[in-house]
Amino acid sequence: MSIIGRRGIHFLRKLSAENVPSDLIEKGQSRLIDASLTLIRESAKLRGELVRALGGSVASTSLLGVPLGHNSSFLQGPAFAPPRIREAIWCGSTNSTTEEGKELRDPRVLTDVGDIPIQEIRDCGVEDDRLMNVVSESVKLVMEQDPLRPLVLGGDHSISYPVVRAVSEKLGGPVDILHLDAHPDIYDAFEGNVYSHASSFARIMEGGYARRLLQVGIRSINIEGREQGKRFGVEQYEMRTFSRDRHFLENLKLGEGVKGVYISIDVDCLDPAFAPGVSHFEPGGLSFRDVLNILHNLQGDIVAADVVEFNPQRDTVDGMTAMVAAKLVRELAAKISK
């Protein structure tokens, strides 16, 4: 566990050692969580009011940062990703128009409600069960402000579970999920952690939050990954057969008969040549254009999405992977908004 990951635990132990009453700690934690949710609620409300006042929008993308990295099994740098992605989105080296011609400076295309203060909450000793609920409630607060739809900036891949759970519960039924990743992230409980970034899709499938789960870009999978995939009926498309599967994957039609489509993009779905700023280098991945072709051609109503596992601590000096993650966010925003 990193220094960051230990801070909250040490703080709580210090309070306990000083015989601070547990109910006092609990009340303090609750106040901080309430304040955090209030911040997201009011920020989302303001953005929703703006978009509704402008009119003409059926769906509008709103960024929500979840800077969480402690459920990573290797490096925890993804906790620092959201601000770096935002910086790259608005970098002066490119304009603010997406490939499909949408203008990101139009609030009907993209707004931003800010970050959940994950580390501050953990510093008060809040455990993961409760923390995941905070993430879910934050997502629901964004969705309450029609026509806002959340595009979540991770963070490690453990955040996908509470986000998908919130989306499914808010919409009243399961979604279809398109998951781009080098790994299936479907271990039952990797290293004993049910909230591990390597176990997020096991939790999603157990909860019944997805009807179909399509995993694309897979090239690091073991026996458990395949067995879990069969157990949950996951459609796993490995890179070793991508040339054969390309036509199908570039012409997907999802979401019919369910509440819509959720897209989860782990930046390491890309070959490290395109995105070196990730915790897990897995050569032989998708090209950036492969990913855009899949996204641009997808038919379906995208109700929410996430971009996860960008690790700024492993990026190039000039921030190449930050720009890659930012472009994924830009193109997803254009795809969601209408």
C-alpha positions in Angstrom: 0.0 0.0 0.0 1.3 3.4 -0.9 1.9 6.4 1.4 -1.3 7.9 0.1 -3.2 4.7 0.6 -2.0 4.5 4.3 -2.8 8.1 5.3 -6.5 7.6 6.0 -5.8 4.4 7.9 -3.1 6.0 10.0 -5.2 9.0 10.8 -8.1 6.8 12.0 -5.8 4.6 14.1 -4.3 7.8 15.7 -7.7 9.0 16.7 -8.6 5.5 18.1 -5.4 5.4 20.1 -6.2 8.7 21.6 -9.6 7.3 22.7 -11.7 9.5 20.5 -15.2 8.2 20.8 -16.2 6.2 17.7 -19.5 8.1 17.4 -17.6 11.3 17.1 -15.5 9.9 14.3 -18.6 8.6 12.6 -20.3 12.0 12.8 -17.3 13.7 11.4 -17.1 11.3 8.5 -20.8 11.8 7.8 -20.4 15.6 7.7 -17.6 15.3 5.2 -19.5 12.9 3.0 -22.6 15.2 3.2 -20.5 18.2 2.3 -18.9 16.3 -0.7 -22.3 15.3 -2.0 -23.6 18.8 -1.6 -20.8 20.1 -3.7 -21.5 17.7 -6.5 -25.3 18.2 -6.2 -25.0 22.0 -6.4 -22.4 21.9 -9.2 -24.5 19.5 -11.2 -27.6 21.6 -10.6 -25.9 24.7 -11.9 -24.7 23.0 -15.1 -28.1 21.4 -15.6 -29.9 24.7 -15.3 -27.5 26.3 -17.8 -27.9 23.5 -20.4 -31.7 23.6 -20.0 -31.7 27.4 -20.4 -29.8 27.1 -23.6 -32.3 24.5 -24.9 -32.1 22.1 -27.8 -30.2 19.3 -25.9 -31.5 15.8 -25.4 -28.3 14.5 -23.8 -25.3 16.6 -22.5 -22.0 15.2 -21.3 -20.8 16.2 -17.8 -17.4 15.3 -16.5 -17.1 13.9 -13.0 -13.7 13.1 -11.5 -13.1 10.2 -9.3 -9.4 10.4 -8.3 -9.1 7.0 -6.7 -6.1 4.8 -7.0 -5.8 2.6 -3.9 -7.6 -0.4 -5.4 -4.9 -0.8 -8.0 -2.8 -4.0 -7.6 0.4 -2.4 -8.9 0.8 1.4 -9.2 -1.6 4.0 -7.7 -0.8 6.9 -10.0 -4.2 6.9 -11.7 -5.4 8.8 -8.6 -3.7 11.8 -10.1 -5.2 11.6 -13.5 -8.4 13.7 -13.6 -6.7 17.1 -13.4 -4.1 16.1 -16.0 -6.9 15.0 -18.4 -8.7 18.2 -18.0 -5.6 20.2 -18.6 -5.0 18.3 -21.8 -8.6 18.6 -23.0 -8.2 22.4 -23.1 -4.5 22.4 -24.2 -3.8 25.2 -26.7 -2.0 22.8 -29.1 -5.4 21.8 -30.6 -8.8 23.3 -31.1 -12.0 22.6 -29.2 -13.9 20.8 -32.1 -14.2 17.0 -32.1 -13.7 14.8 -35.1 -17.5 14.6 -35.6 -17.7 18.4 -35.6 -19.1 19.2 -32.2 -17.8 22.2 -30.3 -16.7 21.4 -26.8 -17.0 24.9 -25.6 -20.7 24.6 -26.0 -22.1 23.6 -22.6 -24.7 21.5 -24.4 -21.8 19.3 -25.4 -19.6 19.3 -22.4 -19.8 20.6 -18.8 -17.8 19.7 -15.7 -19.1 19.2 -12.1 -15.6 18.7 -10.6 -14.1 15.9 -8.5 -15.3 13.8 -5.6 -12.7 14.5 -2.8 -11.8 10.8 -2.5 -8.5 11.3 -0.6 -10.1 13.7 1.9 -12.8 11.2 2.6 -10.3 8.4 3.0 -8.2 10.5 5.3 -11.1 10.4 7.8 -11.0 6.6 7.8 -14.0 5.9 5.6 -13.8 2.4 4.3 -14.4 1.2 0.8 -18.0 0.0 1.2 -19.0 3.5 2.2 -16.7 5.2 -0.3 -18.2 3.2 -3.2 -21.6 4.4 -2.1 -20.4 8.0 -2.2 -19.2 7.5 -5.8 -22.6 5.9 -6.7 -24.6 8.7 -5.1 -22.5 11.4 -6.8 -23.2 9.8 -10.2 -26.9 9.8 -9.4 -26.8 13.4 -8.5 -25.4 14.2 -12.0 -28.1 12.1 -13.6 -30.8 13.9 -11.7 -30.1 17.0 -13.7 -31.6 16.1 -17.0 -30.1 16.2 -19.7 -26.7 15.7 -18.1 -25.0 12.3 -18.6 -21.9 11.4 -16.6 -18.5 10.9 -18.2 -16.3 9.8 -15.3 -12.6 10.4 -15.2 -10.6 7.8 -13.2 -8.9 6.8 -11.2 -8.3 3.1 -11.4 -10.8 0.6 -12.8 -12.5 -0.1 -9.5 -14.6 3.0 -10.0 -16.5 1.4 -12.8 -18.5 -0.8 -10.4 -20.1 2.0 -8.4 -20.6 4.1 -11.5 -22.4 1.3 -13.5 -24.4 0.4 -10.4 -25.6 3.9 -10.0 -26.5 4.2 -13.7 -28.4 1.0 -13.7 -30.3 1.8 -10.5 -31.1 5.3 -11.6 -32.4 4.2 -15.0 -34.3 1.2 -13.5 -32.6 -1.7 -15.3 -29.5 -3.2 -16.9 -27.4 -1.7 -19.6 -25.1 -3.1 -22.3 -21.5 -2.4 -21.6 -18.7 -1.9 -24.1 -15.4 -2.4 -22.2 -12.1 -1.7 -23.9 -9.1 -3.0 -22.0 -6.0 -5.2 -22.1 -7.4 -7.2 -19.1 -10.9 -8.6 -18.4 -10.9 -7.2 -14.8 -13.3 -10.0 -13.8 -11.4 -11.8 -11.0 -13.7 -12.9 -8.2 -11.6 -10.9 -5.6 -8.1 -10.2 -6.8 -5.6 -10.5 -3.9 -8.6 -10.8 -1.6 -10.0 -7.4 -2.5 -13.6 -7.5 -3.7 -13.1 -3.9 -4.9 -9.9 -4.5 -6.7 -9.5 -2.8 -10.1 -9.1 -6.3 -11.4 -12.5 -7.4 -10.1 -14.8 -4.5 -11.0 -16.7 -6.4 -13.8 -17.3 -9.4 -11.5 -19.2 -7.1 -9.2 -21.1 -5.5 -12.1 -22.2 -8.9 -13.5 -23.1 -10.3 -10.0 -25.3 -7.3 -9.4 -27.2 -7.8 -12.6 -26.3 -4.3 -13.8 -25.4 -5.4 -17.3 -27.2 -7.6 -19.8 -24.3 -7.8 -22.3 -20.7 -7.2 -21.5 -18.4 -7.0 -24.6 -14.7 -6.9 -23.7 -12.4 -5.7 -26.5 -8.6 -5.5 -26.7 -8.0 -8.3 -24.3 -4.4 -9.7 -24.4 -3.6 -10.5 -20.8 -6.1 -13.2 -19.6 -5.6 -16.3 -17.5 -7.7 -19.4 -16.7 -9.8 -17.6 -14.1 -10.5 -14.7 -16.5 -11.8 -17.1 -19.1 -13.8 -19.1 -16.6 -15.4 -16.0 -15.1 -16.2 -14.8 -18.6 -18.0 -18.1 -19.3 -19.8 -17.9 -15.9 -21.2 -14.5 -16.7 -21.7 -14.9 -20.4 -19.2 -12.3 -21.3 -18.3 -11.7 -24.9 -14.5 -11.5 -24.9 -12.7 -10.4 -28.0 -9.0 -11.0 -27.7 -6.3 -9.1 -29.7 -5.0 -12.4 -31.2 -8.2 -12.6 -33.2 -8.8 -8.8 -33.8 -8.2 -8.9 -37.5 -11.0 -11.5 -37.8 -13.3 -9.6 -35.4 -12.6 -6.1 -36.7 -15.6 -5.8 -39.0 -18.1 -6.9 -36.3 -16.5 -4.6 -33.6 -16.5 -1.6 -35.9 -20.2 -2.0 -36.6 -21.7 -2.6 -33.1 -25.3 -2.0 -32.3 -26.0 -2.1 -28.6 -28.6 -1.1 -26.1 -31.8 -2.3 -27.7 -34.2 -3.7 -25.1 -32.2 -2.3 -22.1 -31.7 1.1 -20.6 -28.8 2.1 -22.9 -25.1 1.6 -23.5 -22.3 2.2 -21.0 -18.7 2.6 -22.3 -15.7 1.9 -20.2 -12.2 2.6 -21.6 -9.1 1.5 -19.8 -6.3 3.5 -21.5 -4.2 0.3 -21.6 -6.5 -1.1 -24.2 -4.2 0.8 -26.5 -0.8 -0.5 -27.4 1.9 1.1 -25.2 3.3 2.8 -28.3 0.3 5.0 -28.3 -0.2 5.3 -24.5 2.9 4.7 -22.4 1.4 6.4 -19.4 -0.3 3.4 -17.9 0.5 1.1 -14.9 0.4 -2.1 -16.9 2.4 -2.3 -20.2 0.8 -4.9 -22.5 2.3 -4.8 -26.0 0.1 -5.9 -28.9 -2.8 -3.6 -28.3 -5.3 -1.6 -30.2 -4.2 1.5 -32.2 -5.8 4.8 -31.4 -7.7 4.8 -34.7 -9.0 1.2 -34.0 -10.6 2.6 -30.8 -12.0 5.6 -32.5 -13.5 3.5 -35.3 -15.2 1.3 -32.8 -16.6 4.4 -30.9 -17.6 6.4 -33.9 -19.4 3.6 -35.6 -21.2 2.3 -32.5 -25.0 2.5 -32.8 -26.8 3.0 -29.5 -27.9 5.4 -26.8 -24.8 6.0 -24.6 -26.1 6.9 -21.1 -22.7 7.1 -19.3 -19.0 6.3 -19.7 -15.7 6.3 -18.0 -12.0 6.7 -19.0 -9.7 5.0 -16.4 -6.2 3.8 -15.6 -4.2 6.7 -17.1 -1.2 7.0 -14.8 0.5 10.5 -15.1 3.5 9.2 -13.1 4.5 6.9 -16.0 3.7 9.4 -18.8 6.2 10.9 -21.1 7.7 14.3 -20.2 5.6 16.0 -22.7 2.3 14.4 -21.5 1.5 12.3 -24.6 -0.8 9.9 -22.8 -2.6 12.7 -21.2 -3.4 14.0 -24.7 -4.5 10.5 -25.7 -6.8 10.2 -22.7 -8.1 13.7 -23.3 -9.0 12.9 -27.0 -10.8 9.8 -25.8 -12.9 12.0 -23.5 -13.5 14.6 -26.2 -14.7 12.0 -28.7 -16.9 10.2 -26.1 -18.4 13.6 -25.1 -19.3 14.2 -28.7 -20.8 10.7 -29.0 -22.9 11.0 -25.8 -24.2 14.5 -26.4 -27.1 15.1 -28.8 
